[in-house]
Structures are given as C-alpha cells and as structure tokens.
Amino acid sequence: RCVQETGINAEYMGIIIYYKDQKYHMDGNIRDQARDLGQEFLNFVNEAVTPFHAVDTCRNHLKEAGFQELLESEHWELEKGGKYFFTKNNTTLLAFRIGKNFDPAQTGFKFIAGHTDSPHLKLAPISKLKTLGFEQSVVQTYGGGLWHTWFDRELTLAGRVIYKEDNGQFRQKLFNFKRPLLRIPNLAIHFQTPDQRTGGFNPNQETQMKPIFSHELWTGDDKKDAKQVGVDNVKMGERLAEGLLNALAKECGLKVEQLIDFDISVVDTQPAQFYGLDNDFIASPRLDNLFTTFFAIKALISEEAGAEESQFINIVSLFDHEEIGSTSAQGANSSFLQETFKRIYFLLSERSTHTEEGFHRASCRSLLISADMAHGVHPNYSEYHQNQHRPSLNGGVVIKTNANQRYTTDGISAALLRIIGEKGGVPVQDFIVKNAAPCGSTVGPMMSSWTSMKTVDVGAPMLSMHSIRAVSYTHLRAHETGRNLVCRLLLEKKKKIKT
C-alpha cells in the first residue's frame, strides 16, 4: 500500500514505514533488501577507517557506476547527462550529475553536503616514545572526542604514507593494519582518588592518552636489525619507533628507506555491527558522518538521480575537517565550493550568453541539504533535551534549527523538506537545544554564507555522538526522490504495531 500510494520503488522502503500516522508490516523480500542495505553500509564503515579510505571507497563506487574522475589541475570537458567526480587531498570528494535537459537559463543545484572526518587520535610527526620500558606513541587529539571511550580498547593504525619510487617519483599509499596493535590502559580503581571515582573520568589528553604498543623485553622479528635510515634529510627512524617503522614498511610492501612521511590515525579494531533482539540498532565507529557519506553517494548513483527530464545539477560534496572548524583548503569554510560551482556552470554555459548573472539566478533556484547526524533522545538522560524536541531513533529524519544560526534552517527551507518528506512518505522530526545549552554546528551555515543558497540542516538521530562507538537505528539512506534529494530513514520492526 505504501509503495503504491507514494510511487517509491520498493527497493528503498523499510519493513515498517510511517505513513499517514500508521505503521504497516512489509513482506520478507523487502525485509531482506533492507537488511542487505544495512549490511552494505556496515561493510562501507569497516573499509572507511580514515577520510583517505572513505574517499577511496567512494571513488570505487562511483567508477563502478560510470562516473568519470576529473583532476582539478586539468581542463574539464563536461556534457549534458554526464556523471563526474574529483577529490581534493584524497580526503574531500565532490561528485555531480548534469541533467540531460540542462539549460543555463533554468538550471539550479540540488546539493547534499556531509563530511568524511570523525574525532580520533593522530600520530604526532615525531611519535617515538619510550617510557619505563614501554614503547608508546605520542598522539594528537583531533576534534572534540569523548576521549574516555578510547581507553581499554584494542586499537590499530591506518592512513597513508608518502614514499619515493626507485625512479625518483613520489607516491602515496593507503594502509590499514587491521590487527590490534595498541591500547590505552585505564588506571586501576585502587589508585584513583575518591574524586576521580565519583566525579567522572576526565583524562589528561597530553600525558594520559599515549597508546602502548610494545615493550623493550620483546625482541620479535620486526625489532631485529632495525635501522635509523635518513631519507631526504628526514630521519624516519628518529620519528617512529624502529619496530613500528619496519612493520609499516612491511604492511605497505615498501622498503624502510623509501618512506618519506605519513598521515597516520589511531582507529578502533571492532567492526561496525547490528545489535539488539531484532538487530534494531547499529553500533559503529565513525557514524558521524559516514552515514551521510555512504548514503549520499548511494543516492547519487541511483537511476532516479539521472532522470532524463532534469534540467538541474545534482551534487554531493563530502568534506574533510568539519570536526575542527572546516577552515582549510579542502574544508567547507573555503572558496573551494563556490569556485567549483562556477566552474561547472560556466563550462556548461560557455556557448551561451549566460554569465555571472545567470549563475546567481541558478544559485537562487538551488537547495542545499546539510546532512550531518542529530542527537536522538537518550532514555537515561532525557532531561538534556528540550521537552518538545526529542527526536526518536526510529522516528524519522531530524530538521535541526537554531535561532543563533548554528544551524542555518529557516521556515522556507524547513517547509521544503517537510513537503519532500510528505510526498515520499518520509517522517520528519525537529530538534533544538535548550536555551542554556551550547549548540554544535556543521557545514550548513558556512556553506550557505559562501553560496547564498537556501539551506536546511538535517540529520539522522543517534546516541553517543563523538564516542569511539556510537549508536543509531538500523537503516538510514540519503535518497533521491524524483527531482529532490532527501535523507530517508528506513525503519525496521518485526511486528505490526496496533493503534
């Protein structure tokens, strides 16, 4: 019934869909499809252990779907109906589809924005450290993490290395050890003061968060015959522990003397997975914001995103550095996006008389959906939510509003999303923070200020935001419904709920 009345393909529907204030049970085939989609998302998270890996995985999905990779430094040949993408620093990605009926006088941008980064620990440039016989790594905290959740967990290393080939060319290579390498042990309760036991765990980020990965008593293969090798006047052996340096070269299939530099993150080894009696929930690292990253790309490559009658340009942009303010060459708070929009528009309009004035008209016909996560109401801490704005994990997409423009939603952009949701059978919730509470932010406000586009901030409800492992409901996807991009929550239950 839901599928017939909404006209939405059953492939994208969940088992229970909130529609006209009722809930309906869907058949087993759709249940299996929804479960498969959820598992596909989990597989993506488990591959996308760093922003480098997230962008690389998205690149593979886009290429498989027939998208052409562009290089910023080269001339672009764009065509109506074309599918393209490019990356910046291999941590930011922008993909777009041009309508087959593109008209510079009638076009606009339909745009979903998210980010690829999450709070985590990064190895310092000189991370080598030995303390009381323990081999440790000096780390930097990236973003605003719940750092106590990183203690007593099996951790590993992933990222990229910069190396020199035998012919003198410099290259980069991604790696992921996967196996447990490090751990940040907690302090035994017997050594803690009464204040520490009862006042909450608040570790010193400089002195108490150095992971342990070895001990000097161990003389394994990786530590035998280790050398401090000078490469281009950079002594890698003085920056990384000798055993770790050898292990890194081996993992990347390189020689130690080839290594020049690195961007290495500390990541959780426990995979994302379903949990709950009916597998109702997802427990996952990097949930904020790989939800948007995966499902926005999934939406863009769908057949609906390339509707033949479209005059618009559908765009997905996934930024790095959102968690630290977005002010960087590949961040949302830069000229990167505005320059790219103009580049696309003018290349497609070069044979017409439409110039700067036409671009501004196109911007006014555009809609930006800033899709990040949202705070679902916590059953143990419900008092932290404003009473009339308590999003449920399985209650639908959340519109985020803030009078002080920490979110850029206004009445018009919210109304547009509500209309889209109603037409697609997508439930919508609202969230604001209490007046006395600080409000987070995301890429929406800065992007709307750069582009002057009408913008709505939305999110998927979750718990434990910025923990090493967060929680959300089983299925979320960003879905293209005809001409409109919208985040869709796929809801799953086993039984029909009586009303």
C-alpha positions as CSV (number, residue, x, y, z in Angstrom):
1,R,0.0,0.0,0.0
2,C,2.8,2.4,0.9
3,V,4.6,1.7,-2.3
4,Q,1.5,2.1,-4.4
5,E,0.4,5.4,-2.8
6,T,3.8,7.0,-2.8
7,G,5.2,5.7,-6.0
8,I,8.5,4.9,-4.4
9,N,10.4,1.8,-5.6
10,A,10.1,-1.0,-3.0
11,E,13.9,-1.4,-3.1
12,Y,14.3,1.7,-1.0
13,M,11.5,1.0,1.5
14,G,12.0,-0.3,5.0
15,I,9.9,-3.0,6.7
16,I,7.8,-0.6,8.7
17,I,7.2,2.8,7.1
18,Y,5.5,5.6,9.0
19,Y,2.8,6.8,6.6
20,K,-0.3,8.8,7.4
21,D,0.2,8.1,11.1
22,Q,0.0,4.3,10.6
23,K,2.6,1.6,10.6
24,Y,2.5,-1.3,8.2
25,H,4.3,-4.6,8.0
26,M,6.2,-5.3,4.8
27,D,6.9,-8.7,3.3
28,G,10.0,-10.8,3.8
29,N,11.6,-9.9,0.5
30,I,11.7,-6.2,1.4
31,R,12.9,-7.1,4.8
32,D,15.8,-8.9,3.2
33,Q,16.5,-6.0,0.9
34,A,16.6,-3.6,3.9
35,R,18.9,-5.9,5.8
36,D,21.2,-6.2,2.8
37,L,21.3,-2.4,2.5
38,G,22.2,-2.1,6.2
39,Q,24.9,-4.7,5.8
40,E,26.3,-2.8,2.8
41,F,26.6,0.3,5.0
42,L,28.4,-1.7,7.7
43,N,30.8,-3.0,5.2
44,F,31.5,0.5,4.0
45,V,32.2,1.8,7.5
46,N,34.6,-1.1,8.1
47,E,36.5,-0.2,5.0
48,A,36.4,3.6,5.6
49,V,38.7,3.7,8.6
50,T,40.1,7.1,7.8
51,P,39.0,10.0,5.5
52,F,41.5,8.7,3.0
53,H,39.9,5.3,2.9
54,A,36.4,6.8,2.9
55,V,37.1,8.8,-0.2
56,D,38.9,5.9,-1.9
57,T,36.0,3.6,-1.3
58,C,33.5,6.2,-2.6
59,R,35.8,6.6,-5.7
60,N,35.5,2.9,-6.4
61,H,31.7,3.0,-6.1
62,L,31.4,6.0,-8.4
63,K,33.7,4.5,-11.0
64,E,31.7,1.3,-11.0
65,A,28.6,3.4,-11.6
66,G,30.1,5.0,-14.7
67,F,31.3,8.3,-13.2
68,Q,34.3,9.9,-14.8
69,E,37.1,11.1,-12.5
70,L,38.4,14.6,-13.1
71,L,41.6,16.3,-12.0
72,E,41.3,19.9,-10.6
73,S,44.5,20.9,-12.4
74,E,43.3,19.8,-15.9
75,H,40.7,21.1,-18.3
76,W,37.2,19.7,-17.9
77,E,35.1,18.6,-20.8
78,L,31.5,18.4,-19.4
79,E,28.4,17.2,-21.2
80,K,24.7,17.2,-20.5
81,G,23.8,13.9,-18.8
82,G,27.4,13.5,-17.7
83,K,28.5,11.9,-14.4
84,Y,31.7,13.2,-12.8
85,F,33.7,13.5,-9.6
86,F,37.0,14.7,-8.3
87,T,38.9,14.7,-5.0
88,K,40.9,17.1,-3.0
89,N,43.8,15.9,-0.8
90,N,42.1,12.5,-1.2
91,T,40.0,13.4,1.9
92,T,37.4,15.6,0.3
93,L,35.2,14.4,-2.6
94,L,32.7,16.2,-4.9
95,A,30.5,14.2,-7.3
96,F,27.9,15.6,-9.6
97,R,25.4,14.6,-12.3
98,I,24.3,17.0,-15.0
99,G,20.7,16.9,-16.1
100,K,20.2,15.7,-19.7
101,N,18.0,18.7,-20.3
102,F,20.4,21.2,-18.7
103,D,19.5,24.8,-19.6
104,P,21.7,27.6,-18.1
105,A,18.6,29.8,-18.0
106,Q,16.6,27.3,-16.0
107,T,19.1,25.3,-14.0
108,G,19.9,25.2,-10.3
109,F,21.9,23.0,-7.9
110,K,20.4,20.2,-5.8
111,F,23.0,19.6,-3.3
112,I,23.7,17.3,-0.3
113,A,26.8,18.1,1.9
114,G,28.4,16.0,4.6
115,H,31.9,15.2,5.9
116,T,34.3,12.3,5.9
117,D,36.2,13.0,9.2
118,S,35.5,12.0,12.8
119,P,37.1,12.7,16.1
120,H,40.1,10.4,16.6
121,L,43.8,10.3,17.6
122,K,46.5,11.1,15.1
123,L,50.2,10.1,15.4
124,A,52.4,13.1,16.0
125,P,55.2,13.9,13.4
126,I,57.7,12.6,16.0
127,S,55.7,9.9,17.8
128,K,58.6,7.8,19.0
129,L,58.5,7.5,22.8
130,K,59.9,5.0,25.4
131,T,58.7,5.2,29.0
132,L,59.8,2.8,31.7
133,G,60.4,0.1,29.1
134,F,57.2,0.6,27.3
135,E,57.1,1.5,23.6
136,Q,54.5,4.2,23.1
137,S,53.3,6.7,20.6
138,V,52.8,10.5,21.0
139,V,49.4,11.4,19.6
140,Q,47.3,14.5,18.9
141,T,43.6,14.7,19.6
142,Y,41.6,15.5,16.5
143,G,38.2,17.2,17.1
144,G,36.1,17.0,20.2
145,G,36.0,13.3,21.1
146,L,34.6,11.6,24.1
147,W,38.2,10.6,24.9
148,H,37.5,8.4,27.9
149,T,35.8,5.9,25.4
150,W,39.2,5.3,23.8
151,F,40.6,3.6,26.9
152,D,40.8,-0.2,27.3
153,R,40.1,-0.9,23.7
154,E,42.1,-2.8,21.1
155,L,43.3,-0.1,18.6
156,T,45.3,-0.2,15.4
157,L,46.8,2.2,12.8
158,A,45.6,3.3,9.4
159,G,46.3,6.2,7.0
160,R,48.7,7.0,4.2
161,V,52.4,7.0,3.6
162,I,54.4,9.2,1.2
163,Y,57.2,7.3,-0.4
164,K,59.8,7.5,-3.1
165,E,59.9,5.1,-6.0
166,D,63.1,3.8,-7.5
167,N,62.7,6.2,-10.4
168,G,62.6,9.2,-8.1
169,Q,58.8,9.8,-8.3
170,F,56.9,10.5,-5.1
171,R,53.8,8.5,-4.4
172,Q,51.2,7.9,-1.7
173,K,49.8,4.7,-0.5
174,L,46.9,3.8,1.9
175,F,47.3,1.1,4.6
176,N,45.3,-0.4,7.4
177,F,46.9,-2.8,9.8
178,K,43.5,-4.1,10.9
179,R,45.0,-6.3,13.6
180,P,45.2,-4.9,17.2
181,L,48.4,-3.0,17.7
182,L,47.8,-0.5,20.5
183,R,45.9,0.0,23.7
184,I,45.4,2.9,26.2
185,P,45.1,1.1,29.6
186,N,43.0,2.6,32.3
187,L,44.2,3.4,35.8
188,A,43.2,0.8,38.3
189,I,40.4,1.9,40.7
190,H,42.7,1.2,43.6
191,F,44.9,4.1,42.6
192,Q,42.1,6.6,42.0
193,T,41.1,9.3,44.5
194,P,37.5,9.5,45.7
195,D,37.0,12.5,43.4
196,Q,38.2,10.5,40.4
197,R,36.0,7.6,41.3
198,T,32.8,9.7,41.7
199,G,33.5,12.9,39.7
200,G,33.7,11.3,36.2
201,F,36.7,10.2,34.2
202,N,38.4,13.2,32.6
203,P,41.9,12.0,31.4
204,N,44.7,14.4,30.7
205,Q,44.9,14.4,26.9
206,E,48.6,15.3,26.9
207,T,50.0,12.8,29.5
208,Q,47.5,10.0,29.9
209,M,46.5,9.2,26.3
210,K,49.7,7.7,24.9
211,P,49.0,4.3,23.5
212,I,51.2,1.3,24.3
213,F,52.2,-1.0,21.5
214,S,55.3,-2.9,22.7
215,H,57.8,-3.5,25.5
216,E,61.6,-3.5,25.4
217,L,61.7,-7.1,26.6
218,W,60.2,-8.2,23.3
219,T,62.6,-9.0,20.5
220,G,60.3,-10.1,17.7
221,D,61.2,-10.1,14.0
222,D,60.1,-6.5,13.5
223,K,62.6,-5.3,16.1
224,K,65.6,-7.2,14.8
225,D,68.2,-5.4,12.8
226,A,66.1,-2.2,12.7
227,K,67.9,0.8,11.3
228,Q,67.6,4.5,11.5
229,V,67.6,5.5,7.9
230,G,67.9,9.0,6.6
231,V,65.6,9.8,3.7
232,D,65.8,13.3,2.1
233,N,67.3,14.6,5.4
234,V,64.3,13.2,7.4
235,K,65.4,10.5,9.8
236,M,62.3,8.4,9.9
237,G,63.9,6.2,12.5
238,E,64.0,9.1,14.8
239,R,60.3,9.8,14.3
240,L,58.8,6.3,14.5
241,A,59.8,3.5,16.8
242,E,62.1,1.1,15.0
243,G,59.8,-1.9,15.2
244,L,56.8,0.2,14.1
245,L,58.8,1.7,11.2
246,N,59.7,-1.8,10.0
247,A,56.1,-3.1,10.4
248,L,54.8,-0.1,8.5
249,A,57.1,-0.6,5.6
250,K,56.2,-4.3,5.5
251,E,52.5,-3.6,5.6
252,C,52.8,-1.2,2.7
253,G,55.1,-3.5,0.7
254,L,57.9,-1.0,0.7
255,K,61.5,-0.7,1.9
256,V,62.1,1.4,5.0
257,E,64.4,3.7,3.1
258,Q,61.5,4.6,0.7
259,L,59.4,6.1,3.4
260,I,59.3,9.9,3.4
261,D,56.3,11.0,5.6
262,F,52.9,9.9,6.8
263,D,49.4,10.8,8.0
264,I,48.5,8.0,10.5
265,S,45.3,7.7,12.5
266,V,44.6,5.5,15.5
267,V,41.4,3.6,14.8
268,D,39.2,1.1,16.6
269,T,39.5,-2.6,15.5
270,Q,36.0,-3.6,16.5
271,P,33.9,-3.6,13.3
272,A,30.5,-1.9,12.9
273,Q,27.7,-4.3,13.5
274,F,24.0,-4.8,14.2
275,Y,22.8,-5.4,17.8
276,G,19.6,-5.8,19.7
277,L,17.0,-8.5,20.0
278,D,15.8,-7.9,16.4
279,N,19.0,-6.3,15.3
280,D,17.3,-3.0,15.7
281,F,20.4,-0.9,16.1
282,I,23.8,-0.2,14.6
283,A,26.9,0.2,16.8
284,S,29.6,1.7,14.8
285,P,32.8,3.8,14.8
286,R,32.8,7.0,12.7
287,L,28.9,7.0,12.5
288,D,29.2,10.8,12.4
289,N,29.4,11.3,9.5
290,L,29.9,8.2,7.4
291,F,26.1,7.8,7.4
292,T,25.8,10.8,5.0
293,T,29.0,9.8,3.1
294,F,27.7,6.4,2.2
295,F,24.0,7.1,1.6
296,A,24.5,10.3,-0.3
297,I,26.8,8.5,-2.8
298,K,24.3,5.7,-2.9
299,A,21.6,8.2,-3.8
300,L,23.6,10.0,-6.4
301,I,24.4,6.8,-8.4
302,S,20.8,5.7,-8.4
303,E,18.8,5.7,-11.6
304,E,16.4,8.3,-10.2
305,A,19.2,10.8,-9.8
306,G,19.7,10.8,-13.6
307,A,16.1,11.5,-14.6
308,E,16.1,12.4,-18.3
309,E,13.8,15.4,-17.9
310,S,16.1,17.0,-15.3
311,Q,17.5,20.5,-16.0
312,F,19.3,20.6,-12.7
313,I,22.7,19.6,-11.5
314,N,22.7,17.0,-8.6
315,I,25.8,17.3,-6.4
316,V,27.2,15.5,-3.4
317,S,30.1,17.1,-1.6
318,L,31.9,15.3,1.3
319,F,34.3,17.5,3.2
320,D,37.3,16.9,5.4
321,H,38.0,18.9,8.6
322,E,34.4,19.5,9.6
323,E,35.2,18.4,13.1
324,I,37.9,21.0,13.5
325,G,36.1,24.0,12.0
326,S,36.3,23.4,8.2
327,T,38.8,26.2,7.6
328,S,41.3,24.5,5.2
329,A,41.9,24.1,1.5
330,Q,39.6,21.1,1.4
331,G,37.2,22.2,4.1
332,A,33.7,23.6,3.7
333,N,34.7,27.0,5.0
334,S,36.8,27.9,2.0
335,S,36.3,29.2,-1.6
336,F,36.6,25.7,-2.9
337,L,32.8,25.1,-3.3
338,Q,31.9,28.4,-4.8
339,E,34.7,28.1,-7.3
340,T,33.7,24.6,-8.3
341,F,30.0,25.6,-8.8
342,K,31.1,28.4,-11.0
343,R,33.5,26.2,-12.9
344,I,30.7,23.7,-13.6
345,Y,28.1,26.3,-14.6
346,F,30.4,28.3,-16.9
347,L,31.8,25.3,-18.7
348,L,28.3,24.1,-19.4
349,S,27.2,27.6,-20.5
350,E,30.3,28.7,-22.5
351,R,28.3,28.6,-25.8
352,S,25.5,30.7,-24.4
353,T,25.2,34.3,-23.4
354,H,24.7,33.4,-19.7
355,T,27.4,34.6,-17.5
356,E,27.7,35.8,-13.9
357,E,24.1,37.0,-13.7
358,G,22.9,33.6,-14.9
359,F,25.0,31.8,-12.2
360,H,23.4,34.0,-9.5
361,R,20.0,33.1,-10.8
362,A,20.9,29.4,-10.7
363,S,22.1,29.8,-7.1
364,C,18.7,31.3,-6.2
365,R,16.9,28.2,-7.7
366,S,19.1,25.8,-5.6
367,L,18.6,23.9,-2.4
368,L,21.4,22.7,-0.1
369,I,20.7,19.9,2.4
370,S,23.4,19.9,5.0
371,A,23.2,16.3,6.2
372,D,25.0,15.5,9.4
373,M,23.9,13.5,12.4
374,A,21.4,14.6,15.1
375,H,21.0,14.0,18.8
376,G,18.4,11.3,19.5
377,V,16.8,11.4,22.9
378,H,18.6,9.2,25.4
379,P,16.4,7.2,27.8
380,N,18.9,7.7,30.6
381,Y,19.5,11.4,30.0
382,S,16.2,12.7,28.6
383,E,16.4,15.8,30.7
384,Y,19.1,17.2,28.4
385,H,16.7,17.5,25.5
386,Q,14.2,20.3,25.2
387,N,10.8,18.8,26.1
388,Q,9.1,19.5,22.8
389,H,12.1,18.5,20.7
390,R,13.1,14.9,21.5
391,P,13.9,13.0,18.3
392,S,13.4,9.3,18.5
393,L,16.0,7.0,16.9
394,N,13.3,5.4,14.7
395,G,11.1,8.5,14.3
396,G,12.5,9.8,11.0
397,V,14.8,12.5,9.6
398,V,15.6,15.4,12.0
399,I,15.4,19.0,11.0
400,K,17.9,21.0,13.1
401,T,17.1,24.6,13.9
402,N,18.9,27.2,15.9
403,A,17.8,30.8,16.3
404,N,21.5,31.9,16.5
405,Q,22.3,30.3,13.1
406,R,24.4,27.4,14.4
407,Y,22.1,25.6,12.1
408,T,21.0,27.5,9.0
409,T,17.5,26.2,8.7
410,D,14.7,28.7,8.3
411,G,10.9,28.4,7.8
412,I,11.2,28.2,4.0
413,S,13.9,25.5,3.8
414,A,12.2,23.5,6.6
415,A,8.9,23.7,4.7
416,L,10.6,22.4,1.5
417,L,12.0,19.4,3.4
418,R,8.6,18.7,5.1
419,I,6.9,18.8,1.7
420,I,9.5,16.4,0.2
421,G,9.2,14.1,3.2
422,E,5.4,14.1,2.9
423,K,5.5,13.2,-0.8
424,G,7.9,10.4,-0.2
425,G,6.3,9.1,3.0
426,V,9.4,10.1,5.0
427,P,8.7,11.0,8.6
428,V,10.3,14.3,9.9
429,Q,11.2,15.3,13.4
430,D,12.5,18.6,14.9
431,F,15.4,19.4,17.2
432,I,16.6,22.5,19.0
433,V,18.9,22.8,22.0
434,K,17.8,24.2,25.3
435,N,18.4,27.9,25.7
436,A,21.0,27.4,28.4
437,A,22.9,24.7,26.5
438,P,25.6,25.2,23.9
439,C,24.8,24.3,20.3
440,G,27.0,22.4,18.0
441,S,27.2,23.2,14.3
442,T,28.2,21.7,11.0
443,V,28.9,22.7,7.4
444,G,25.5,24.3,6.7
445,P,26.0,27.8,8.0
446,M,29.4,28.3,6.4
447,M,28.3,26.8,3.1
448,S,25.2,28.9,2.9
449,S,27.2,32.0,3.5
450,W,29.6,31.1,0.7
451,T,27.0,30.1,-1.8
452,S,23.9,32.2,-0.7
453,M,21.8,29.1,-1.3
454,K,18.7,28.2,0.6
455,T,19.8,25.6,3.2
456,V,18.3,23.2,5.6
457,D,20.3,21.3,8.3
458,V,19.1,17.7,8.8
459,G,20.5,14.6,10.5
460,A,19.9,11.0,11.4
461,P,19.2,10.6,15.1
462,M,21.9,8.8,17.1
463,L,23.2,8.3,20.6
464,S,26.8,8.6,21.9
465,M,27.9,11.2,19.4
466,H,31.7,11.6,19.2
467,S,32.2,8.4,21.2
468,I,34.6,5.8,19.7
469,R,31.4,3.8,19.0
470,A,28.1,5.4,18.5
471,V,24.5,4.1,18.1
472,S,21.8,4.6,15.6
473,Y,18.7,2.8,14.3
474,T,19.2,0.1,11.7
475,H,18.8,1.8,8.4
476,L,19.3,5.3,7.0
477,R,19.9,6.4,3.5
478,A,20.1,9.6,1.5
479,H,17.6,9.0,-1.2
480,E,16.8,10.7,-4.5
481,T,13.0,11.0,-4.8
482,G,12.4,12.2,-8.4
483,R,13.7,15.7,-8.5
484,N,14.5,16.1,-4.8
485,L,17.4,14.9,-2.7
486,V,16.3,13.9,0.8
487,C,17.6,11.8,3.6
488,R,15.4,8.7,4.1
489,L,15.1,6.7,7.3
490,L,14.5,3.0,6.6
491,L,12.6,1.7,9.5
492,E,12.5,-1.9,10.5
493,K,10.4,-3.9,13.0
494,K,9.2,-7.5,13.2
495,K,5.5,-6.9,14.0
496,K,2.7,-4.6,13.1
497,I,2.0,-2.1,15.8
498,K,-1.7,-1.8,16.7
499,T,-3.2,1.6,17.1
